[in-house]
Amino acid sequence: MELTNRLYGLNEDLTIYAKKPWTCESKIELFIEPEDGSLPMELSDDFEYFLEVFIAKDVIPDLSHVVHSYTLEQWAEKLIHYAENDA
């Protein structure tokens, strides 16, 4: 949920990595994705690729500029659903 709240303050070159099972409370880390698509060396094996920040911004609008029709938890769940099914 924290990520959805601060998404538009993040560098679009970053990639989101998260621990599974993906939930609104999953631990996340942000790194530049290695060119070969592997996990960054700083991450443990229990992290997995989630989404690039620029893609997440296509799924979630800038919440500071929209009427809050969803809670942060609902936005986070929408992002997780996209990562699991459409990415």
mmCIF file as gemmi writes it, N, C-alpha and C atoms, coordinates in Angstrom:
data_model
loop_
_atom_site.group_PDB
_atom_site.id
_atom_site.type_symbol
_atom_site.label_atom_id
_atom_site.label_alt_id
_atom_site.label_comp_id
_atom_site.label_asym_id
_atom_site.label_entity_id
_atom_site.label_seq_id
_atom_site.pdbx_PDB_ins_code
_atom_site.Cartn_x
_atom_site.Cartn_y
_atom_site.Cartn_z
_atom_site.occupancy
_atom_site.B_iso_or_equiv
_atom_site.pdbx_formal_charge
_atom_site.auth_seq_id
_atom_site.auth_asym_id
_atom_site.pdbx_PDB_model_num
ATOM 1 N N . MET Axp A 1 ? 0.832 -1.189 0 1 0 ? 1 A 1
ATOM 2 C CA . MET Axp A 1 ? 0 0 0 1 0 ? 1 A 1
ATOM 3 C C . MET Axp A 1 ? 0.877 1.253 0 1 0 ? 1 A 1
ATOM 4 N N . GLU Axp A 2 ? 1.997 1.181 0.692 1 0 ? 2 A 1
ATOM 5 C CA . GLU Axp A 2 ? 2.89 2.339 0.729 1 0 ? 2 A 1
ATOM 6 C C . GLU Axp A 2 ? 3.354 2.712 -0.67 1 0 ? 2 A 1
ATOM 7 N N . LEU Axp A 3 ? 3.641 1.703 -1.491 1 0 ? 3 A 1
ATOM 8 C CA . LEU Axp A 3 ? 4.096 1.949 -2.848 1 0 ? 3 A 1
ATOM 9 C C . LEU Axp A 3 ? 3.044 2.701 -3.666 1 0 ? 3 A 1
ATOM 10 N N . THR Axp A 4 ? 1.786 2.305 -3.563 1 0 ? 4 A 1
ATOM 11 C CA . THR Axp A 4 ? 0.748 2.965 -4.358 1 0 ? 4 A 1
ATOM 12 C C . THR Axp A 4 ? 0.62 4.424 -3.95 1 0 ? 4 A 1
ATOM 13 N N . ASN Axp A 5 ? 0.884 4.73 -2.703 1 0 ? 5 A 1
ATOM 14 C CA . ASN Axp A 5 ? 0.775 6.092 -2.214 1 0 ? 5 A 1
ATOM 15 C C . ASN Axp A 5 ? 1.918 6.982 -2.7 1 0 ? 5 A 1
ATOM 16 N N . ARG Axp A 6 ? 3.096 6.412 -2.904 1 0 ? 6 A 1
ATOM 17 C CA . ARG Axp A 6 ? 4.256 7.215 -3.301 1 0 ? 6 A 1
ATOM 18 C C . ARG Axp A 6 ? 4.752 6.92 -4.716 1 0 ? 6 A 1
ATOM 19 N N . LEU Axp A 7 ? 3.971 6.198 -5.482 1 0 ? 7 A 1
ATOM 20 C CA . LEU Axp A 7 ? 4.361 5.755 -6.811 1 0 ? 7 A 1
ATOM 21 C C . LEU Axp A 7 ? 4.831 6.897 -7.702 1 0 ? 7 A 1
ATOM 22 N N . TYR Axp A 8 ? 4.12 7.991 -7.717 1 0 ? 8 A 1
ATOM 23 C CA . TYR Axp A 8 ? 4.436 9.074 -8.645 1 0 ? 8 A 1
ATOM 24 C C . TYR Axp A 8 ? 5.641 9.903 -8.224 1 0 ? 8 A 1
ATOM 25 N N . GLY Axp A 9 ? 6.224 9.595 -7.079 1 0 ? 9 A 1
ATOM 26 C CA . GLY Axp A 9 ? 7.464 10.228 -6.662 1 0 ? 9 A 1
ATOM 27 C C . GLY Axp A 9 ? 8.684 9.381 -6.999 1 0 ? 9 A 1
ATOM 28 N N . LEU Axp A 10 ? 8.461 8.21 -7.607 1 0 ? 10 A 1
ATOM 29 C CA . LEU Axp A 10 ? 9.545 7.281 -7.908 1 0 ? 10 A 1
ATOM 30 C C . LEU Axp A 10 ? 10.094 7.483 -9.312 1 0 ? 10 A 1
ATOM 31 N N . ASN Axp A 11 ? 11.363 7.196 -9.467 1 0 ? 11 A 1
ATOM 32 C CA . ASN Axp A 11 ? 12.035 7.227 -10.756 1 0 ? 11 A 1
ATOM 33 C C . ASN Axp A 11 ? 11.458 6.126 -11.645 1 0 ? 11 A 1
ATOM 34 N N . GLU Axp A 12 ? 11.085 6.462 -12.859 1 0 ? 12 A 1
ATOM 35 C CA . GLU Axp A 12 ? 10.476 5.497 -13.772 1 0 ? 12 A 1
ATOM 36 C C . GLU Axp A 12 ? 11.444 4.432 -14.269 1 0 ? 12 A 1
ATOM 37 N N . ASP Axp A 13 ? 12.745 4.616 -14.05 1 0 ? 13 A 1
ATOM 38 C CA . ASP Axp A 13 ? 13.736 3.622 -14.464 1 0 ? 13 A 1
ATOM 39 C C . ASP Axp A 13 ? 13.854 2.466 -13.473 1 0 ? 13 A 1
ATOM 40 N N . LEU Axp A 14 ? 13.215 2.606 -12.314 1 0 ? 14 A 1
ATOM 41 C CA . LEU Axp A 14 ? 13.302 1.568 -11.288 1 0 ? 14 A 1
ATOM 42 C C . LEU Axp A 14 ? 12.352 0.418 -11.575 1 0 ? 14 A 1
ATOM 43 N N . THR Axp A 15 ? 12.703 -0.736 -11.04 1 0 ? 15 A 1
ATOM 44 C CA . THR Axp A 15 ? 11.865 -1.922 -11.111 1 0 ? 15 A 1
ATOM 45 C C . THR Axp A 15 ? 11.481 -2.306 -9.699 1 0 ? 15 A 1
ATOM 46 N N . ILE Axp A 16 ? 10.238 -2.759 -9.539 1 0 ? 16 A 1
ATOM 47 C CA . ILE Axp A 16 ? 9.721 -3.175 -8.243 1 0 ? 16 A 1
ATOM 48 C C . ILE Axp A 16 ? 9.917 -4.68 -8.104 1 0 ? 16 A 1
ATOM 49 N N . TYR Axp A 17 ? 10.507 -5.085 -7.004 1 0 ? 17 A 1
ATOM 50 C CA . TYR Axp A 17 ? 10.653 -6.493 -6.651 1 0 ? 17 A 1
ATOM 51 C C . TYR Axp A 17 ? 9.9 -6.702 -5.348 1 0 ? 17 A 1
ATOM 52 N N . ALA Axp A 18 ? 9.19 -7.809 -5.222 1 0 ? 18 A 1
ATOM 53 C CA . ALA Axp A 18 ? 8.376 -8.05 -4.027 1 0 ? 18 A 1
ATOM 54 C C . ALA Axp A 18 ? 8.487 -9.5 -3.595 1 0 ? 18 A 1
ATOM 55 N N . LYS Axp A 19 ? 8.268 -9.719 -2.294 1 0 ? 19 A 1
ATOM 56 C CA . LYS Axp A 19 ? 8.242 -11.083 -1.758 1 0 ? 19 A 1
ATOM 57 C C . LYS Axp A 19 ? 6.856 -11.662 -1.991 1 0 ? 19 A 1
ATOM 58 N N . LYS Axp A 20 ? 6.808 -12.916 -2.435 1 0 ? 20 A 1
ATOM 59 C CA . LYS Axp A 20 ? 5.534 -13.619 -2.605 1 0 ? 20 A 1
ATOM 60 C C . LYS Axp A 20 ? 5.178 -14.336 -1.327 1 0 ? 20 A 1
ATOM 61 N N . PRO Axp A 21 ? 3.938 -14.577 -1.046 1 0 ? 21 A 1
ATOM 62 C CA . PRO Axp A 21 ? 2.781 -14.225 -1.879 1 0 ? 21 A 1
ATOM 63 C C . PRO Axp A 21 ? 2.56 -12.716 -1.852 1 0 ? 21 A 1
ATOM 64 N N . TRP Axp A 22 ? 2.241 -12.162 -3.011 1 0 ? 22 A 1
ATOM 65 C CA . TRP Axp A 22 ? 2.029 -10.728 -3.11 1 0 ? 22 A 1
ATOM 66 C C . TRP Axp A 22 ? 0.742 -10.341 -2.416 1 0 ? 22 A 1
ATOM 67 N N . THR Axp A 23 ? 0.867 -9.461 -1.457 1 0 ? 23 A 1
ATOM 68 C CA . THR Axp A 23 ? -0.278 -8.912 -0.733 1 0 ? 23 A 1
ATOM 69 C C . THR Axp A 23 ? -0.047 -7.42 -0.584 1 0 ? 23 A 1
ATOM 70 N N . CYS Axp A 24 ? -1.01 -6.74 -0.017 1 0 ? 24 A 1
ATOM 71 C CA . CYS Axp A 24 ? -0.874 -5.303 0.22 1 0 ? 24 A 1
ATOM 72 C C . CYS Axp A 24 ? 0.229 -4.991 1.223 1 0 ? 24 A 1
ATOM 73 N N . GLU Axp A 25 ? 0.652 -5.995 1.966 1 0 ? 25 A 1
ATOM 74 C CA . GLU Axp A 25 ? 1.683 -5.805 2.989 1 0 ? 25 A 1
ATOM 75 C C . GLU Axp A 25 ? 3.029 -6.416 2.601 1 0 ? 25 A 1
ATOM 76 N N . SER Axp A 26 ? 3.164 -6.912 1.372 1 0 ? 26 A 1
ATOM 77 C CA . SER Axp A 26 ? 4.41 -7.542 0.947 1 0 ? 26 A 1
ATOM 78 C C . SER Axp A 26 ? 5.574 -6.567 1.042 1 0 ? 26 A 1
ATOM 79 N N . LYS Axp A 27 ? 6.72 -7.088 1.42 1 0 ? 27 A 1
ATOM 80 C CA . LYS Axp A 27 ? 7.938 -6.286 1.445 1 0 ? 27 A 1
ATOM 81 C C . LYS Axp A 27 ? 8.375 -6.071 0.001 1 0 ? 27 A 1
ATOM 82 N N . ILE Axp A 28 ? 8.739 -4.83 -0.321 1 0 ? 28 A 1
ATOM 83 C CA . ILE Axp A 28 ? 9.193 -4.508 -1.672 1 0 ? 28 A 1
ATOM 84 C C . ILE Axp A 28 ? 10.57 -3.863 -1.619 1 0 ? 28 A 1
ATOM 85 N N . GLU Axp A 29 ? 11.252 -3.952 -2.729 1 0 ? 29 A 1
ATOM 86 C CA . GLU Axp A 29 ? 12.534 -3.279 -2.925 1 0 ? 29 A 1
ATOM 87 C C . GLU Axp A 29 ? 12.506 -2.697 -4.333 1 0 ? 29 A 1
ATOM 88 N N . LEU Axp A 30 ? 13.214 -1.604 -4.525 1 0 ? 30 A 1
ATOM 89 C CA . LEU Axp A 30 ? 13.285 -0.935 -5.815 1 0 ? 30 A 1
ATOM 90 C C . LEU Axp A 30 ? 14.737 -0.9 -6.281 1 0 ? 30 A 1
ATOM 91 N N . PHE Axp A 31 ? 14.967 -1.343 -7.508 1 0 ? 31 A 1
ATOM 92 C CA . PHE Axp A 31 ? 16.305 -1.358 -8.089 1 0 ? 31 A 1
ATOM 93 C C . PHE Axp A 31 ? 16.199 -1.108 -9.586 1 0 ? 31 A 1
ATOM 94 N N . ILE Axp A 32 ? 17.323 -0.726 -10.187 1 0 ? 32 A 1
ATOM 95 C CA . ILE Axp A 32 ? 17.429 -0.735 -11.639 1 0 ? 32 A 1
ATOM 96 C C . ILE Axp A 32 ? 17.581 -2.206 -12.029 1 0 ? 32 A 1
ATOM 97 N N . GLU Axp A 33 ? 16.751 -2.675 -12.947 1 0 ? 33 A 1
ATOM 98 C CA . GLU Axp A 33 ? 16.799 -4.084 -13.356 1 0 ? 33 A 1
ATOM 99 C C . GLU Axp A 33 ? 18.083 -4.362 -14.128 1 0 ? 33 A 1
ATOM 100 N N . PRO Axp A 34 ? 18.811 -5.415 -13.769 1 0 ? 34 A 1
ATOM 101 C CA . PRO Axp A 34 ? 20.007 -5.786 -14.54 1 0 ? 34 A 1
ATOM 102 C C . PRO Axp A 34 ? 19.641 -6.051 -16.002 1 0 ? 34 A 1
ATOM 103 N N . GLU Axp A 35 ? 20.567 -5.764 -16.895 1 0 ? 35 A 1
ATOM 104 C CA . GLU Axp A 35 ? 20.303 -5.924 -18.329 1 0 ? 35 A 1
ATOM 105 C C . GLU Axp A 35 ? 19.919 -7.347 -18.707 1 0 ? 35 A 1
ATOM 106 N N . ASP Axp A 36 ? 20.414 -8.328 -17.964 1 0 ? 36 A 1
ATOM 107 C CA . ASP Axp A 36 ? 20.097 -9.718 -18.306 1 0 ? 36 A 1
ATOM 108 C C . ASP Axp A 36 ? 18.781 -10.194 -17.697 1 0 ? 36 A 1
ATOM 109 N N . GLY Axp A 37 ? 18.069 -9.301 -16.987 1 0 ? 37 A 1
ATOM 110 C CA . GLY Axp A 37 ? 16.767 -9.638 -16.422 1 0 ? 37 A 1
ATOM 111 C C . GLY Axp A 37 ? 16.833 -10.419 -15.117 1 0 ? 37 A 1
ATOM 112 N N . SER Axp A 38 ? 18.028 -10.651 -14.603 1 0 ? 38 A 1
ATOM 113 C CA . SER Axp A 38 ? 18.167 -11.383 -13.348 1 0 ? 38 A 1
ATOM 114 C C . SER Axp A 38 ? 17.814 -10.487 -12.161 1 0 ? 38 A 1
ATOM 115 N N . LEU Axp A 39 ? 17.741 -11.095 -10.98 1 0 ? 39 A 1
ATOM 116 C CA . LEU Axp A 39 ? 17.532 -10.313 -9.766 1 0 ? 39 A 1
ATOM 117 C C . LEU Axp A 39 ? 18.781 -9.501 -9.475 1 0 ? 39 A 1
ATOM 118 N N . PRO Axp A 40 ? 18.625 -8.279 -8.971 1 0 ? 40 A 1
ATOM 119 C CA . PRO Axp A 40 ? 19.8 -7.522 -8.537 1 0 ? 40 A 1
ATOM 120 C C . PRO Axp A 40 ? 20.55 -8.309 -7.464 1 0 ? 40 A 1
ATOM 121 N N . MET Axp A 41 ? 21.861 -8.215 -7.448 1 0 ? 41 A 1
ATOM 122 C CA . MET Axp A 41 ? 22.686 -8.978 -6.516 1 0 ? 41 A 1
ATOM 123 C C . MET Axp A 41 ? 22.346 -8.675 -5.06 1 0 ? 41 A 1
ATOM 124 N N . GLU Axp A 42 ? 21.838 -7.486 -4.779 1 0 ? 42 A 1
ATOM 125 C CA . GLU Axp A 42 ? 21.531 -7.077 -3.411 1 0 ? 42 A 1
ATOM 126 C C . GLU Axp A 42 ? 20.291 -7.775 -2.842 1 0 ? 42 A 1
ATOM 127 N N . LEU Axp A 43 ? 19.498 -8.402 -3.69 1 0 ? 43 A 1
ATOM 128 C CA . LEU Axp A 43 ? 18.251 -9.028 -3.248 1 0 ? 43 A 1
ATOM 129 C C . LEU Axp A 43 ? 18.445 -10.505 -2.912 1 0 ? 43 A 1
ATOM 130 N N . SER Axp A 44 ? 17.727 -10.951 -1.907 1 0 ? 44 A 1
ATOM 131 C CA . SER Axp A 44 ? 17.712 -12.378 -1.59 1 0 ? 44 A 1
ATOM 132 C C . SER Axp A 44 ? 16.781 -13.09 -2.566 1 0 ? 44 A 1
ATOM 133 N N . ASP Axp A 45 ? 16.897 -14.405 -2.617 1 0 ? 45 A 1
ATOM 134 C CA . ASP Axp A 45 ? 16.12 -15.204 -3.571 1 0 ? 45 A 1
ATOM 135 C C . ASP Axp A 45 ? 14.624 -15.22 -3.302 1 0 ? 45 A 1
ATOM 136 N N . ASP Axp A 46 ? 14.19 -14.728 -2.132 1 0 ? 46 A 1
ATOM 137 C CA . ASP Axp A 46 ? 12.755 -14.758 -1.864 1 0 ? 46 A 1
ATOM 138 C C . ASP Axp A 46 ? 12.029 -13.548 -2.463 1 0 ? 46 A 1
ATOM 139 N N . PHE Axp A 47 ? 12.761 -12.669 -3.154 1 0 ? 47 A 1
ATOM 140 C CA . PHE Axp A 47 ? 12.14 -11.575 -3.902 1 0 ? 47 A 1
ATOM 141 C C . PHE Axp A 47 ? 11.961 -12.009 -5.344 1 0 ? 47 A 1
ATOM 142 N N . GLU Axp A 48 ? 10.906 -11.492 -5.973 1 0 ? 48 A 1
ATOM 143 C CA . GLU Axp A 48 ? 10.656 -11.758 -7.385 1 0 ? 48 A 1
ATOM 144 C C . GLU Axp A 48 ? 10.341 -10.457 -8.095 1 0 ? 48 A 1
ATOM 145 N N . TYR Axp A 49 ? 10.596 -10.457 -9.398 1 0 ? 49 A 1
ATOM 146 C CA . TYR Axp A 49 ? 10.195 -9.323 -10.23 1 0 ? 49 A 1
ATOM 147 C C . TYR Axp A 49 ? 8.698 -9.096 -10.037 1 0 ? 49 A 1
ATOM 148 N N . PHE Axp A 50 ? 8.297 -7.827 -9.886 1 0 ? 50 A 1
ATOM 149 C CA . PHE Axp A 50 ? 6.877 -7.479 -9.766 1 0 ? 50 A 1
ATOM 150 C C . PHE Axp A 50 ? 6.466 -6.664 -10.997 1 0 ? 50 A 1
ATOM 151 N N . LEU Axp A 51 ? 6.922 -5.451 -11.112 1 0 ? 51 A 1
ATOM 152 C CA . LEU Axp A 51 ? 6.64 -4.592 -12.27 1 0 ? 51 A 1
ATOM 153 C C . LEU Axp A 51 ? 7.677 -3.476 -12.339 1 0 ? 51 A 1
ATOM 154 N N . GLU Axp A 52 ? 7.847 -2.903 -13.511 1 0 ? 52 A 1
ATOM 155 C CA . GLU Axp A 52 ? 8.611 -1.673 -13.614 1 0 ? 52 A 1
ATOM 156 C C . GLU Axp A 52 ? 7.733 -0.526 -13.114 1 0 ? 52 A 1
ATOM 157 N N . VAL Axp A 53 ? 8.349 0.49 -12.555 1 0 ? 53 A 1
ATOM 158 C CA . VAL Axp A 53 ? 7.603 1.633 -12.03 1 0 ? 53 A 1
ATOM 159 C C . VAL Axp A 53 ? 6.773 2.286 -13.131 1 0 ? 53 A 1
ATOM 160 N N . PHE Axp A 54 ? 7.337 2.434 -14.335 1 0 ? 54 A 1
ATOM 161 C CA . PHE Axp A 54 ? 6.577 3.108 -15.399 1 0 ? 54 A 1
ATOM 162 C C . PHE Axp A 54 ? 5.324 2.325 -15.777 1 0 ? 54 A 1
ATOM 163 N N . ILE Axp A 55 ? 5.355 1.006 -15.666 1 0 ? 55 A 1
ATOM 164 C CA . ILE Axp A 55 ? 4.168 0.199 -15.95 1 0 ? 55 A 1
ATOM 165 C C . ILE Axp A 55 ? 3.149 0.356 -14.827 1 0 ? 55 A 1
ATOM 166 N N . ALA Axp A 56 ? 3.627 0.344 -13.593 1 0 ? 56 A 1
ATOM 167 C CA . ALA Axp A 56 ? 2.724 0.534 -12.45 1 0 ? 56 A 1
ATOM 168 C C . ALA Axp A 56 ? 1.988 1.866 -12.567 1 0 ? 56 A 1
ATOM 169 N N . LYS Axp A 57 ? 2.662 2.877 -13.086 1 0 ? 57 A 1
ATOM 170 C CA . LYS Axp A 57 ? 2.021 4.187 -13.267 1 0 ? 57 A 1
ATOM 171 C C . LYS Axp A 57 ? 0.935 4.144 -14.341 1 0 ? 57 A 1
ATOM 172 N N . ASP Axp A 58 ? 1.036 3.207 -15.275 1 0 ? 58 A 1
ATOM 173 C CA . ASP Axp A 58 ? -0.03 3.04 -16.263 1 0 ? 58 A 1
ATOM 174 C C . ASP Axp A 58 ? -1.265 2.396 -15.644 1 0 ? 58 A 1
ATOM 175 N N . VAL Axp A 59 ? -1.078 1.632 -14.581 1 0 ? 59 A 1
ATOM 176 C CA . VAL Axp A 59 ? -2.173 0.923 -13.932 1 0 ? 59 A 1
ATOM 177 C C . VAL Axp A 59 ? -2.84 1.778 -12.856 1 0 ? 59 A 1
ATOM 178 N N . ILE Axp A 60 ? -2.041 2.512 -12.111 1 0 ? 60 A 1
ATOM 179 C CA . ILE Axp A 60 ? -2.534 3.318 -10.991 1 0 ? 60 A 1
ATOM 180 C C . ILE Axp A 60 ? -2.389 4.795 -11.346 1 0 ? 60 A 1
ATOM 181 N N . PRO Axp A 61 ? -3.45 5.582 -11.27 1 0 ? 61 A 1
ATOM 182 C CA . PRO Axp A 61 ? -3.332 7.014 -11.552 1 0 ? 61 A 1
ATOM 183 C C . PRO Axp A 61 ? -2.606 7.728 -10.414 1 0 ? 61 A 1
ATOM 184 N N . ASP Axp A 62 ? -2.173 8.941 -10.675 1 0 ? 62 A 1
ATOM 185 C CA . ASP Axp A 62 ? -1.573 9.766 -9.626 1 0 ? 62 A 1
ATOM 186 C C . ASP Axp A 62 ? -2.67 10.07 -8.61 1 0 ? 62 A 1
ATOM 187 N N . LEU Axp A 63 ? -2.599 9.441 -7.46 1 0 ? 63 A 1
ATOM 188 C CA . LEU Axp A 63 ? -3.68 9.526 -6.479 1 0 ? 63 A 1
ATOM 189 C C . LEU Axp A 63 ? -3.828 10.912 -5.87 1 0 ? 63 A 1
ATOM 190 N N . SER Axp A 64 ? -2.828 11.756 -6.042 1 0 ? 64 A 1
ATOM 191 C CA . SER Axp A 64 ? -2.963 13.119 -5.526 1 0 ? 64 A 1
ATOM 192 C C . SER Axp A 64 ? -3.827 13.978 -6.441 1 0 ? 64 A 1
ATOM 193 N N . HIS Axp A 65 ? -4.166 13.443 -7.632 1 0 ? 65 A 1
ATOM 194 C CA . HIS Axp A 65 ? -4.943 14.211 -8.608 1 0 ? 65 A 1
ATOM 195 C C . HIS Axp A 65 ? -6.275 13.572 -8.977 1 0 ? 65 A 1
ATOM 196 N N . VAL Axp A 66 ? -6.706 12.563 -8.237 1 0 ? 66 A 1
ATOM 197 C CA . VAL Axp A 66 ? -7.975 11.917 -8.558 1 0 ? 66 A 1
ATOM 198 C C . VAL Axp A 66 ? -8.879 11.908 -7.334 1 0 ? 66 A 1
ATOM 199 N N . VAL Axp A 67 ? -10.147 11.822 -7.613 1 0 ? 67 A 1
ATOM 200 C CA . VAL Axp A 67 ? -11.106 11.646 -6.532 1 0 ? 67 A 1
ATOM 201 C C . VAL Axp A 67 ? -10.894 10.241 -5.984 1 0 ? 67 A 1
ATOM 202 N N . HIS Axp A 68 ? -10.841 10.111 -4.692 1 0 ? 68 A 1
ATOM 203 C CA . HIS Axp A 68 ? -10.545 8.816 -4.082 1 0 ? 68 A 1
ATOM 204 C C . HIS Axp A 68 ? -11.758 7.886 -4.139 1 0 ? 68 A 1
ATOM 205 N N . SER Axp A 69 ? -11.836 7.154 -5.249 1 0 ? 69 A 1
ATOM 206 C CA . SER Axp A 69 ? -12.918 6.192 -5.42 1 0 ? 69 A 1
ATOM 207 C C . SER Axp A 69 ? -12.552 4.843 -4.819 1 0 ? 69 A 1
ATOM 208 N N . TYR Axp A 70 ? -11.254 4.632 -4.593 1 0 ? 70 A 1
ATOM 209 C CA . TYR Axp A 70 ? -10.754 3.402 -3.987 1 0 ? 70 A 1
ATOM 210 C C . TYR Axp A 70 ? -9.904 3.759 -2.769 1 0 ? 70 A 1
ATOM 211 N N . THR Axp A 71 ? -9.769 2.815 -1.854 1 0 ? 71 A 1
ATOM 212 C CA . THR Axp A 71 ? -8.833 2.984 -0.747 1 0 ? 71 A 1
ATOM 213 C C . THR Axp A 71 ? -7.437 2.627 -1.252 1 0 ? 71 A 1
ATOM 214 N N . LEU Axp A 72 ? -6.402 2.958 -0.483 1 0 ? 72 A 1
ATOM 215 C CA . LEU Axp A 72 ? -5.045 2.564 -0.867 1 0 ? 72 A 1
ATOM 216 C C . LEU Axp A 72 ? -4.935 1.051 -0.992 1 0 ? 72 A 1
ATOM 217 N N . GLU Axp A 73 ? -5.613 0.331 -0.115 1 0 ? 73 A 1
ATOM 218 C CA . GLU Axp A 73 ? -5.584 -1.126 -0.183 1 0 ? 73 A 1
ATOM 219 C C . GLU Axp A 73 ? -6.204 -1.619 -1.486 1 0 ? 73 A 1
ATOM 220 N N . GLN Axp A 74 ? -7.3 -1.021 -1.915 1 0 ? 74 A 1
ATOM 221 C CA . GLN Axp A 74 ? -7.935 -1.43 -3.168 1 0 ? 74 A 1
ATOM 222 C C . GLN Axp A 74 ? -7.04 -1.121 -4.366 1 0 ? 74 A 1
ATOM 223 N N . TRP Axp A 75 ? -6.351 0.033 -4.342 1 0 ? 75 A 1
ATOM 224 C CA . TRP Axp A 75 ? -5.423 0.349 -5.427 1 0 ? 75 A 1
ATOM 225 C C . TRP Axp A 75 ? -4.282 -0.655 -5.449 1 0 ? 75 A 1
ATOM 226 N N . ALA Axp A 76 ? -3.762 -1.01 -4.266 1 0 ? 76 A 1
ATOM 227 C CA . ALA Axp A 76 ? -2.679 -1.992 -4.182 1 0 ? 76 A 1
ATOM 228 C C . ALA Axp A 76 ? -3.141 -3.34 -4.724 1 0 ? 76 A 1
ATOM 229 N N . GLU Axp A 77 ? -4.342 -3.755 -4.376 1 0 ? 77 A 1
ATOM 230 C CA . GLU Axp A 77 ? -4.876 -5.023 -4.875 1 0 ? 77 A 1
ATOM 231 C C . GLU Axp A 77 ? -5.034 -4.986 -6.397 1 0 ? 77 A 1
ATOM 232 N N . LYS Axp A 78 ? -5.43 -3.85 -6.933 1 0 ? 78 A 1
ATOM 233 C CA . LYS Axp A 78 ? -5.555 -3.706 -8.386 1 0 ? 78 A 1
ATOM 234 C C . LYS Axp A 78 ? -4.186 -3.872 -9.048 1 0 ? 78 A 1
ATOM 235 N N . LEU Axp A 79 ? -3.157 -3.291 -8.446 1 0 ? 79 A 1
ATOM 236 C CA . LEU Axp A 79 ? -1.809 -3.402 -8.987 1 0 ? 79 A 1
ATOM 237 C C . LEU Axp A 79 ? -1.312 -4.844 -8.914 1 0 ? 79 A 1
ATOM 238 N N . ILE Axp A 80 ? -1.569 -5.526 -7.816 1 0 ? 80 A 1
ATOM 239 C CA . ILE Axp A 80 ? -1.185 -6.93 -7.663 1 0 ? 80 A 1
ATOM 240 C C . ILE Axp A 80 ? -1.91 -7.783 -8.711 1 0 ? 80 A 1
ATOM 241 N N . HIS Axp A 81 ? -3.194 -7.555 -8.89 1 0 ? 81 A 1
ATOM 242 C CA . HIS Axp A 81 ? -3.962 -8.302 -9.887 1 0 ? 81 A 1
ATOM 243 C C . HIS Axp A 81 ? -3.358 -8.108 -11.273 1 0 ? 81 A 1
ATOM 244 N N . TYR Axp A 82 ? -2.989 -6.878 -11.6 1 0 ? 82 A 1
ATOM 245 C CA . TYR Axp A 82 ? -2.376 -6.627 -12.899 1 0 ? 82 A 1
ATOM 246 C C . TYR Axp A 82 ? -1.047 -7.378 -13.024 1 0 ? 82 A 1
ATOM 247 N N . ALA Axp A 83 ? -0.214 -7.31 -11.991 1 0 ? 83 A 1
ATOM 248 C CA . ALA Axp A 83 ? 1.096 -7.969 -12.033 1 0 ? 83 A 1
ATOM 249 C C . ALA Axp A 83 ? 0.955 -9.481 -12.198 1 0 ? 83 A 1
ATOM 250 N N . GLU Axp A 84 ? -0.033 -10.066 -11.565 1 0 ? 84 A 1
ATOM 251 C CA . GLU Axp A 84 ? -0.225 -11.515 -11.634 1 0 ? 84 A 1
ATOM 252 C C . GLU Axp A 84 ? -0.877 -11.984 -12.93 1 0 ? 84 A 1
ATOM 253 N N . ASN Axp A 85 ? -1.724 -11.162 -13.52 1 0 ? 85 A 1
ATOM 254 C CA . ASN Axp A 85 ? -2.544 -11.623 -14.642 1 0 ? 85 A 1
ATOM 255 C C . ASN Axp A 85 ? -2.269 -10.962 -15.984 1 0 ? 85 A 1
ATOM 256 N N . ASP Axp A 86 ? -1.787 -9.74 -15.98 1 0 ? 86 A 1
ATOM 257 C CA . ASP Axp A 86 ? -1.683 -9.014 -17.242 1 0 ? 86 A 1
ATOM 258 C C . ASP Axp A 86 ? -0.269 -8.627 -17.636 1 0 ? 86 A 1
ATOM 259 N N . ALA Axp A 87 ? 0.656 -8.707 -16.712 1 0 ? 87 A 1
ATOM 260 C CA . ALA Axp A 87 ? 2.033 -8.246 -17.015 1 0 ? 87 A 1
ATOM 261 C C . ALA Axp A 87 ? 2.805 -9.298 -17.781 1 0 ? 87 A 1
